[in-house]
């Protein structure tokens, strides 16, 4: 047996280097995130008065919105569907000044959405992204009926297959 091989110790690696590199990356990532958020923020890290003004504007925008509830709809899904009915309830988000108009036109919106939902195939309802796709299609139809400027959003409150 060779004495050099038997007495030779394995090389020690410094276990602190990966820890220090990780810590350095963490600090630089946090600093970069903070700097970019400060740069891209709406107030830009401005004065307290500017931040208060931005909050006041946002609060005014929220207050000028109204929600028009739609009556629950139950739609038959067709003879080959595993689920027989879809129960659907929504609210339409509108600018407050258009609330009365939207309420007066609600029967037309319900009729259009009812026809759309009955024409949809069950496979289009049960997929993972189906609710997002259906919601955007229903919002598009509501905007066609009511006018683009009179509808902000369509909020789905209930979507149940049974």
Buried (B, 14 or more C-beta within 10 A) or exposed (E): EEEEEEEEEEEEEEEEEEEEEEEEEEEEEEEEEEEEEEEEEEBEEEEEEEBEEBEEEEEEEEEEEBBBEBEEBEBEBEEEBEEEEBEBBBBBBBBEEBBEBBBEBBEEBBEBBBEBBEEBEBEEBEEEEBEEEBBEBBBEBBBEBBEEEBBBBBBBEEBEBE
